[in-house]
Amino acid sequence: MSLLLSMAWRNIWRSPWRSGVVVGAMALGVWAGIFMMGLAQGVNDTRTANALDDYIGHAQIADSSFIDNQEVQAIIADPHSWTAALDAHPEVESWSERLLITAVMQSGAASAPVQVLAVDPEREAQVFKAPRRMHEGTFDSTGITLGLKLAEQLGAGLGDRVVLTFQDLRGEIHSSLYQVSGIYDGISNLVEGIQVYVPLAELAPELLGTSDSLSQPMVAHQIHFRVRNLDSLDQTVGELTAAVANPGSSVLRTWRAISPDLRYADEVLAQSLLLFMAVILFAMAFGILNTMLMAILERTRELGMLMAIGMTRRKVFRLVVLETLLLSFAGLPLGLLLGHLTIAVTSRTGISLTGVEKGMAELGLQSTIYPVPVPEYFLPVALLVAVLGLLSSLYPARKALKLNPIESMRVL
């Protein structure tokens, strides 16, 4: 076997230019595939991180009826037991309670449907980054804070007055006047166009139908929180659920359950990236197949002589297969190295897409993309190269097996 391996390695370099072109093409193909994998993974990771930081959070506590139907009456039965468990857990970084209602906002002659989040501004800013990205004004306990896209749509600015019309817990319609105190610029334009913030202390009395905001108990539709280490989220969720003696109809969900599309994107991306790499390598396989066929035709006399002096057809078959596999694998390490180095550099500098930043914002992405290293794909890529190299070797090896030693030695 070692003799065949040595012969195969020498044979592929008997035509150094031709073999070098194939090896270079393989290296460039692997480099391009690995880099695109890192870029796509970076885009997906950035999209997920932005969604968690802007409006989803790491996990959420809500009543099951509110999750199913968004019923305004479905408030958390005992929020104090949950907040006590959150405060006591060392992995919980911060939490924020929310009242969430659907309303119609009117500003002058313009109006739009909005999702109103009644929050404690200080707590909300500790859990989410969107309230911290202020375009104008401040995010505090006075007035209403709009998204930049919604403000442009309604023609509203700082100091303008807007009217919110919504339904309270008793089913009665309320219209409340608010002054715009801030305009935030979130990552996602879709969220900016529909999500507004009002102080919890101002909206809760109207929603509950009480007049004294100081005497009312804590009320929330949702409690969002962040953990210090996202890898320990599932364990933290299990411990928090066990810490609450009587959760009632309240449900604690991680971000994967809150937004399953983000989880599906992770699963689909892995399959799509491997399929993308398989297409690149499949194209490379035709180049290798063509090179090996040319090599067999050029060495017809030599192969016939080898069979005439005693080399079995099985060994000839193995020799051709080994040559094809060595030619396939010769460019693999270089391609992997170039791809990893390119990702390592661009993951620090980023790739600016300022020309399409508006389109990126619609997808919840920033205009600068940071690829991420993808060493977990190196082994699958190597296996793909091995499989396609083996398949590429079958036809040339079969052609070699059909050679007649006597007739082959007569070929000039």
N, C-alpha and C positions, 0 to 999 in steps of 0.2 A: 504493500500500500504506500509506503514511504517513497519507493522508487517511482510509482505512478504519479504521486503528488509532486515530486521533483520534476519529472518530465512535463507534467501539465503546466507548472509555473514557468518553465523555460519556454514552452511552446507558445504561450500567450504573448511573450515578449520578443518573439522572433520577428514580429511586425510591430515595432514599438510605436510608430505613429498611429496606426490603426487601433491598436489596443489602448493607446493613451487617449485617443479621442473618445472611445467608449467609456473608459474609466472616468475621464473628465465629465462626460455627459451624466454618468451615474452620480458623481459627486455633486454636480450642480442640481440635479433633480432632487436628491436627498436634502441638500441645503435649502432649496426653495420650499420643499414640503415641510421640513422641520420649522423653518422660519414662519411659514403661513400657519402652522399649528400653534406656535407660540403667540402669533398675532391674534388669531381667532380666540385662543384661550384667554389672552389678555383682555380682549373686547368683552367676552362673556363675564369674566371675573369683575371687570370694572362696572359693567351693567348691574350685576348682582350687588356689588358693594354699594353702588349709588342708590339702588332701590332700598336696601336695608338702612342706609344712612338718612335717606330723604323722607320716606313715608311708611316703611314696613316695620322696621325695628328687627331685633333678633327673635323676639317672641311676643305673644299677645295673650291676654286674659280677657274673655268676653262671655256673655251669656249665650247659650246654644241657640235660643230664639233669635237673638240679634245676628248671629252668624248666618242663620238660614234665611231670615226674612228682613233684616235691617229694621225691625220693629222699634220705634222710638221708646216704647214702654219697657223694652227688655233691657233694663239696667242690671248691673252686677249686684246680686243680693247682699253679699257681705264683703265689700271691697277692703275693709280694714284688716280682715284676716289675711288677705293676699298681700297687701302692702307691708304688713308686719313680717310675713315670710320673706318678702323681697328684701326688706331692710336687714333681716337677720342673716341672709345668705351671703357668704364672702365672695362668691363669684359674680353676684349681681352688681354691675357698675352704677346703673341709674334706672329710674322708672318714671313714668308720667301717665297720669290718668286723663281720659278724654271723654267728652260728650260729643257724639257725632250725629248730626241731623242733615237732612236734605232740605234746601231752601231755594227761594228765588231771590236774587239780588237785583235791585234796581238802582241805576245811577243816571239821573236825568231822564232822557228818553230811552236809554238802552237798558236791557235786562238780560240776565243769564242764569241758568240753573247752577247752583254751587253746592259743594259739600262743606258744611261748616264744622270746624273742629274747635270746641270750647276747651281750652287748656290752661294749665298753670304755666305762664311763659318761661319761668325759670327752670322748671322741671322739663318742659318740652325741649328747650334748647340743649339740655344735657343728654337727651336721648336721640334727637334728630338734628341733622346739620342744616336742613332747609331754612329754619327760622334764623339761623346765624348768617345766612348769605343775604344780607339786606342790600337791596338796590338803593332804597331811599328810606328815611325815617328810622324808627326803632320798633323792635318787637318787645312790647311790654304789656302791662296790665290795663292799658287804656286804649280804647279805639279798636279798629279792625285792621288786620294785616292781609293784604291781597298779594296774589302772585303777579309777576310782571306781565305775563301774557294776558291774564284776566283784566288787569288795569288798563292795558292798551286796548283791549277789546271793548271795554265799557267807557273808555275815555276818562277814567278816574285818576286823580292824583292826590298827593298829600293834602290833608285838610278838607278834602271833599266829603260830602255826606252821602251815605248809601243807605238803602232800606232793605232789611232782610225780612222775608215773609216765610213763616214756618208753622208747623203744627206741634203743640205741646203734648205732654203725657196724657192729658185728659181729652185730646182730640180737638181742642180749640185752636183757631188760627190766630197767630200773633204777627204783628208787624213792628219791627224795632229799628230805630234810627241809630246809625253808628258813624263815627268820623274816621276816615282813613288815617291811621297813624304810621303805617309802614308798608313798604312794597318789597317782597322778597324775590330773589332770583335763584330758583332751584335748578337742579340738573335737568329735570324732565319738564318739557313744555306742556305735556299732557296734564301733569299734576298742577303746574302753575295756572293752567286755564280753568281749574275747577275747585281747587282747595283753598279755603280762607281760614284764618285764625281769629278767634275772638276770646276775650278773657273768660275763664270758667266762672269766676265770681259774678260776672254780669249776666251771662246767659242762663246759668243754672236756676236762679229764682224764676225767670220767665218760663223755662221749660217745666219746672215743678209746680208753678202756680203759687209760689210763696213770695213774700215781700221782703223778707229779711235774709240776706245772703250769709250773715254771720252765724245765724242759729241753725241753718240747714245742715243735715248730715252730709258726709262725703257721698257723691253720686257720680257714677261713671258708666259709660257703655263699654269702654275698653281701657285696659291698662297695658301699655307697652313697656318693655324693658330691654336693656342691653346687658350682655355679659362681658367679662374681661377677656375671656378666651373662647372664641366661637367654636373651637373643637370640642369643648366640654359642654356645649349647649344641651345636648340630649340628656346628659347626666344631671345637669342643673334643673332641667324641666321635671325630671322624675323626682328629684329631691323636693322641689317646691310643691309638686302635686301631693306628695306624701305628707308635707308639713302642714297642709290645710286640712283640718279635721272634717269640716263639712262644706265642701265646695258647692253643693247644690247642683244647679244647672250650669254653673260656670265651667268653661273649658279653657285649658291652657294649650296653645298651639305654637309650634315653632314657625319660622319664616317659610319653611318648605310646605307646610300645610296652608299657611295664609296665602301664599302666592305659588301654587304648584307649577305655573308656567316657567318660573325661574329654575325649579328643580328639573323639569322636563328638558329645559335648554341644556343643562349640564349633561344629562344622559344622552340626548340626541347629538350633542357636540362631539362627544368621544367617538361615536360611530361615524359621524360625518367626516371627522378629521382622518380617520383610518381609511375611509372610502376615498377621500381626496388623495391621500398618499398612494393608495393602491392604483388609482388612475395614472398618476405620474410614473410609478414604477412599471406599470403595464406598458406604457409608451416606451420606456427604456428597454423593456424586454425585447421589443422588436429590433432595436439596434443591436442587442447582444446576439439575437437569433441570426440576423444577417451577417454579423461578423464571424460567427462560428461556421455558418454555411460556406462562406468564402474560404475560411481556413481549411475546411474539409476538402473542398474542391482543389485548393492549391496543394494539399498534401496527399492527394490520392495515391501517387506512386509510393510515398513514404509509408502510408498506412498499409498498402498492399505488401510492401517488403516486410514490415513488422509482423504481419499475419503469416507471411511465408516462412519466417525464421522461428515461428512458434508462439507468437502472442495470440492468445485465444480471443474470440470475438467478445467474450464477457469483459476481458481486460480493455479491449479497444473501446467498448461502450463506457466503462468506468473512466477511461482516460478523457474522453470527450466530455462526459458529465463533469468531471473535476475541473477541466479547463473552463467550462462555462460558469461553474460556481465561483471559481477563483476570479474570473473576469468580472462577475457580478459583485463580489464582495470587495474587490480592490478599491472601488470608489466609495464604499459605505463609510469607513471610519473618517475619511476626509470630509465627506458631506455632513456627517453628524457633528464633527468638530467645528466646521464653518458655521453650521446652523446654530450651534450652542453659543459660539462666540458672538455671532451677530445679535442674537437675542440678549446676551449678557450686556452688550453695549447699548442697544436700543431700549432695554428695560430701565436704564438710568437716564438716558437723554429723552426718551419718548419720541413718538412719531406724530408730528403736527399735521392736523387736517383742518386748518383754519378756513379753508375755502368752502367746506361743507359743514361748518359748525352748527348752522341752523337745523340741517337735517339730522345731525348727530344728537342735538338737543331733543328732537322729537322722539328719538329712541332712548332717551335717558342717558346719553353718553356725553362725556367731555370731548373737546376738540383735539386733545392730545391723548394718544393711545400708548400704553406701556405693555409691550409683549412680556410674557412670563416664560421662564425655562420649562421645558416639557420632557425631562429625562424619563418619565414614565412611558413615553412612546418609543423610546429607543429600541427596546426589545421587540415590540410588535413590528416595528419597521424592519429590523433585522430578519425577523421571521418571514415577512412579506418578500424581502429580497431573496431569501433562501428558496421560498416556494416558487416565485416567478423565475428565478435562475434555473431551478430544477426543471420546470416546465419548458423553459427556453432550450434546454439541452436535449430534450427528448427527440425532436425532429433531426437535428444534426447527428446525434448519436445513432439514430435509426439509419440515416444515410450511410454512416460509416460501416454499420453492420452489413449492409447490402453489397459492400465492395467485394469483388472477386480478386483474390491475391494475384493470380496469373495475369488477368486483364489489367489490373491496377498498375502492375510493374511495367507494362508496356506504354503507359501514359507518359508523354513528355512534359 
